[in-house]
Structures are given as structure tokens and as C-alpha cells.
Amino acid sequence: MAPPSKPRPIQLTATRKRIRYLWSLISTILVLVVLYVCAGLPYYAAIGHTIAHPASGFHHARAFTIHVVPRPHFEILIVGIAAGAAIVYSSRTWRMARYAVTFIHELGHAVSVGMVGGVPMALVIEPNSAGRTTHLLPEGTARRVVTAAAGYPAPAIAALFLAQLLVFGDPAASAVVAAALGGAVLVLWARNVRAAIGSILLAAVGLLAFCAPWVLFISMGLFIGVLAIGGFRSSYDAATLSTIDTTPNDSLSIHEAIGLPPRMVGITLCIATGALAAGTLAVLVGAV
């Protein structure tokens, strides 16, 4: 996966400046919410959703009306996780699943750009499933490192976030969040057909909120499995790349910013991604 574009002085129109400030605010709030949920901290009532105690089931908002959705057996969720793992393990199916992992990887870059005061400009998915996020980013070593390092852990972070919502929060909320992100990317940054298709598919996940509980659980389990395990495989493949010192990638971008060897950076990102993937599986298995 290609690293984000190098920073350059920002020269923005008044409209772009407003977009920059708005996206910085949205990105910061999104990151704080994701970290809060991933940490497993207490959940509170949200607009349109009332989150009940896990033992008693979930309250689910449909057409602005609250309905109680009975908790299905979590073995159904594990079936979805196992299917996702099988997809990532097989070389044939991994070629297709990697597009989803790359999409979330690039979304991680876009969110981190906004968090450090930059402006995402375009998100492109290449035919070989590599990705590229272009942006305007203020000068600064810390900004470059944060933006480049956000890519590989992003799929595993998204998986842990969705797993926590499924297990301890409102199961429909996980689908709604995925749909909102997909719609935002489609409107703001998708710049080629593959990126647009990824955005539409992610937005379509929101339809799961209106499906039977077992359909929601097995589908989200599949999605979580692909993101968690696929994110780790993607980071492992990058860390063990023989041309990591010369091929444009996130590790090389961090190396250029702070001087650490690209291989060391790649291994560090791989370990972090693996720990997040393990935490996701622990959350789900612990719920069975």
C-alpha cells in the first residue's frame, strides 16, 4: 500500500479552509469515540438508540421507534469470524478481501490527516488492491509520522470498535457507523471506480440494521474477521517485503521522517496490528 503523499504548504480557498476545520473537528471526535469504545469504557444512551445491559438484550432503533432485539447465540458470531479467517487465509479469496482491508487502511490515513490539521483530497484503490490517499498536510515531523502510521492498524482498530459495539453496545449501531463512513468517503474522496465501489459496499452495511439478528451477527462477524485478521496479514506482508527499503510504503515514509530503519518500523506496526486483532478475537470469544 502506498504511503500518503508528502506534506506541502497549504494554500486553501475560503471554502477549503472551512472544510479543513470541519474535517479536523469530525476526525478528532471520531478518533475519541473509537478509542473510548475500543477501551471498553461504559456506554451511554445515544440519540436514536437506547443501550440496555447485555444480559437483557439490546434496544434497537428502527424507523425512529425503539424495538427490543433478542440476543442471538454468540456461536453465530463465531461462525462469521471463522468464515472471515478462511477468506483471509486462502490466497484466492484474499485477493478480493484485500480490497476491503486496503479501503479501511486508506480511511485511517484520511482520518489521521484531519486530526493533525490536514485536508484529505482523494482516495484511490489500485487494480492490484494497493491504495493511495492524497492530501494537503502542514509541515511537521510528528504530523508525517502520525499520518503514515495510521494506515496498517486502521483495519484492526475498526474491527475492535465494531466488536465492542456488537458485544457490549447496540448491535445495529455497528452497521450504522460503517454505513456513515462509507457514505462520507463516497461523497468526499472516492476518485476512481474501485474506491467508489468500496464506499458503496461499506454504506450498504447499514442495511444489516434492518435484518434479522442472526443475519446481522454473522455478517458483521465475517466483516470483523476479514478486517482483524486481514489487517494483520497485510501488515505482516509489508513488514516482510524484501524491497521495503526502496518500494514506496508507510514504513519508508516514517523512516524518511525520523530515521528509523523501515524494517523496524514495519515490524512495530505489524506487532501493534496483531495485538489489536488478538484483542478483537478475545472480546468476541469472551462473549460466547
C-alpha positions in Angstrom: 0.0 0.0 0.0 1.4 3.4 -1.0 2.1 5.9 1.8 0.2 9.2 1.9 1.6 12.0 -0.1 4.4 14.1 1.4 3.4 17.3 3.2 3.5 20.6 1.4 2.5 24.1 2.3 -1.3 24.5 2.5 -2.8 27.1 0.2 -6.5 26.9 0.6 -9.5 28.9 -0.6 -12.0 30.1 2.0 -14.3 27.1 1.2 -11.4 24.6 1.6 -10.4 26.3 4.9 -13.9 25.7 6.2 -13.8 22.1 5.0 -10.4 21.7 6.7 -11.7 23.0 10.1 -14.8 20.9 9.8 -13.0 17.7 8.9 -10.4 18.3 11.7 -13.3 18.5 14.2 -15.0 15.4 12.8 -11.8 13.4 12.7 -10.9 14.3 16.3 -14.4 13.4 17.6 -14.3 10.2 15.6 -10.9 9.2 17.0 -12.0 9.9 20.5 -15.2 7.9 20.2 -13.4 5.0 18.6 -10.7 5.0 21.4 -13.4 5.2 24.0 -15.4 2.3 22.6 -12.3 0.2 22.0 -11.1 0.7 25.6 -14.4 -0.9 26.7 -15.4 2.0 28.8 -19.1 2.4 29.9 -21.6 3.0 27.2 -24.3 5.7 27.4 -27.6 6.3 25.7 -27.2 7.8 22.2 -29.6 9.6 20.0 -32.0 7.1 18.4 -30.6 4.2 20.4 -31.0 3.1 24.0 -28.3 0.6 25.0 -29.5 -2.0 27.5 -27.5 -4.3 29.7 -26.0 -7.1 27.6 -27.8 -9.8 29.7 -31.2 -8.5 29.0 -30.8 -7.9 25.2 -30.5 -4.8 23.1 -32.7 -1.9 22.3 -32.8 -1.3 18.5 -34.0 1.9 16.7 -36.0 1.2 13.6 -37.9 4.0 11.8 -37.5 6.2 14.9 -39.2 3.5 17.1 -37.3 1.6 19.7 -37.7 -2.2 19.5 -36.1 -4.9 21.6 -33.9 -7.2 19.6 -33.2 -10.5 21.4 -29.6 -11.5 21.7 -28.8 -14.5 19.4 -26.3 -17.1 20.4 -22.8 -15.8 20.0 -21.8 -19.0 18.3 -23.4 -17.4 15.2 -20.9 -14.6 15.5 -18.0 -17.0 15.8 -19.2 -18.7 12.6 -18.8 -15.4 10.8 -15.4 -14.8 12.3 -14.2 -18.3 11.2 -15.5 -17.6 7.7 -13.6 -14.3 7.6 -10.4 -16.0 8.7 -10.9 -18.6 6.0 -11.3 -15.9 3.4 -8.1 -14.2 4.5 -6.1 -17.5 4.7 -6.9 -18.6 1.1 -4.7 -16.8 -1.4 -7.6 -16.8 -4.0 -10.2 -15.1 -1.8 -7.6 -12.9 -0.1 -7.0 -11.1 -3.4 -10.6 -9.8 -3.2 -10.8 -9.3 0.6 -7.6 -7.2 0.5 -9.6 -4.5 -1.3 -11.7 -4.1 1.9 -8.6 -4.0 4.1 -7.0 -1.5 1.8 -10.1 0.7 1.8 -10.1 0.9 5.7 -6.3 1.3 5.6 -6.6 4.4 3.4 -9.6 5.7 5.5 -7.2 5.5 8.5 -4.8 7.8 6.7 -7.7 10.2 5.8 -8.9 10.4 9.4 -5.4 10.9 10.8 -4.8 13.7 8.2 -7.8 15.6 9.5 -6.8 15.0 13.2 -3.4 16.7 12.6 -4.8 19.6 10.7 -4.6 18.5 7.1 -7.1 18.1 4.3 -7.7 14.7 2.5 -8.1 15.3 -1.2 -8.6 11.9 -2.8 -8.8 8.2 -2.0 -7.8 5.8 -4.8 -7.7 1.9 -4.8 -5.4 0.5 -7.5 -6.2 -2.7 -9.6 -3.6 -4.7 -7.6 -5.5 -3.7 -4.4 -2.9 -1.2 -3.3 -4.2 2.2 -2.2 -3.3 5.8 -2.2 -4.5 8.8 -0.2 -3.5 12.2 -1.4 -3.9 15.2 0.9 -2.6 18.6 1.9 -0.7 18.4 5.2 1.1 21.2 7.2 4.8 20.8 7.7 5.9 18.8 10.7 7.6 15.5 11.5 5.0 14.5 14.1 2.2 15.1 11.5 4.0 12.9 8.9 4.6 10.1 11.4 1.0 10.0 12.7 -0.5 10.1 9.3 1.8 7.4 7.9 1.5 5.1 10.9 -2.3 5.3 11.0 -2.8 3.1 7.9 -1.9 -0.5 8.9 -3.5 -0.6 12.3 -6.7 1.0 11.0 -8.5 -2.2 9.9 -7.7 -3.9 13.2 -8.9 -0.8 15.1 -12.1 -0.8 13.1 -12.6 -4.5 13.8 -12.2 -4.0 17.6 -14.5 -1.0 17.5 -17.2 -3.0 15.7 -16.7 -6.0 18.0 -17.2 -3.9 21.1 -20.4 -2.4 19.7 -21.7 -5.8 18.9 -20.9 -7.4 22.2 -21.5 -4.6 24.7 -23.4 -2.0 22.9 -26.2 -1.8 20.3 -25.6 -4.4 17.6 -27.3 -2.2 14.9 -25.0 0.7 15.8 -22.0 -1.2 14.3 -23.8 -1.4 10.9 -24.9 2.3 11.1 -21.4 3.5 11.8 -20.0 1.5 8.9 -22.7 3.0 6.6 -22.0 6.5 7.7 -18.2 6.2 7.0 -18.9 4.6 3.6 -21.2 7.4 2.6 -18.8 10.1 3.7 -15.9 8.6 1.7 -18.1 8.2 -1.4 -19.2 11.8 -1.3 -15.9 13.4 -0.3 -12.9 11.4 -1.5 -13.6 8.4 -3.8 -11.8 9.2 -7.0 -12.0 6.0 -9.0 -14.4 3.2 -9.6 -12.8 0.8 -7.1 -12.9 3.4 -4.3 -16.5 4.2 -5.1 -17.5 0.6 -5.1 -15.8 0.1 -1.7 -17.6 3.2 -0.3 -21.0 1.9 -1.6 -20.4 -1.6 -0.1 -19.4 -0.1 3.2 -22.5 2.1 3.2 -24.7 -0.9 2.3 -23.6 -2.5 5.6 -26.1 -0.2 7.2 -28.9 -2.3 5.7 -27.9 -5.0 8.1 -29.5 -2.9 10.9 -32.9 -3.9 9.4 -32.2 -7.6 9.1 -32.9 -10.4 11.4 -30.4 -10.5 14.4 -28.7 -13.7 13.2 -28.1 -12.2 9.8 -26.6 -9.0 11.4 -24.4 -11.1 13.7 -23.0 -13.5 11.1 -22.4 -10.7 8.5 -20.7 -8.4 11.0 -18.7 -11.4 12.2 -17.5 -12.0 8.7 -16.6 -8.3 8.2 -14.8 -8.1 11.6 -12.9 -11.3 10.8 -11.7 -10.0 7.5 -10.6 -6.6 8.9 -8.9 -8.0 12.1 -7.0 -11.0 10.5 -6.7 -9.4 7.1 -5.2 -6.2 8.6 -2.6 -8.3 10.4 -1.8 -10.3 7.2 -1.5 -7.0 5.3 0.9 -5.5 7.8 2.9 -8.8 8.0 3.3 -8.9 4.3 4.5 -5.3 4.3 7.0 -5.9 7.1 8.5 -8.9 5.4 8.7 -7.3 2.0 12.2 -7.8 0.5 12.1 -4.3 -1.1 10.8 -2.4 2.0 13.8 -0.1 1.8 13.1 1.0 -1.7 9.4 0.5 -2.5 7.2 3.4 -1.5 5.3 2.4 1.6 4.2 3.7 5.0 7.3 2.3 6.8 9.6 4.1 4.3 7.7 7.3 4.8 8.2 7.1 8.6 11.9 6.3 8.0 12.3 9.4 6.0 10.7 11.4 8.8 12.5 10.1 11.8 15.3 7.9 10.5 14.3 4.5 12.0 15.0 1.6 9.7 12.0 0.7 7.5 12.1 -2.9 8.6 12.0 -2.0 12.3 9.0 0.3 11.6 7.2 -2.4 9.6 7.7 -5.0 12.4 6.5 -2.5 15.0 3.3 -1.7 13.0 2.8 -5.5 12.5 3.1 -6.2 16.2 0.6 -3.4 17.0 -1.8 -4.6 14.4 -1.5 -8.2 15.7 -2.2 -7.1 19.3 -5.3 -5.3 18.2 -6.5 -8.3 16.2 -5.9 -10.5 19.2 -7.9 -8.1 21.4 -10.8 -8.2 18.9 -10.9 -12.0 19.0 -10.7 -12.0 22.8 -13.7 -9.7 23.0 -15.8 -11.9 20.7 -14.7 -15.3 22.2 -15.2 -14.0 25.7 -18.9 -13.2 24.8 -19.7 -16.8 23.9 
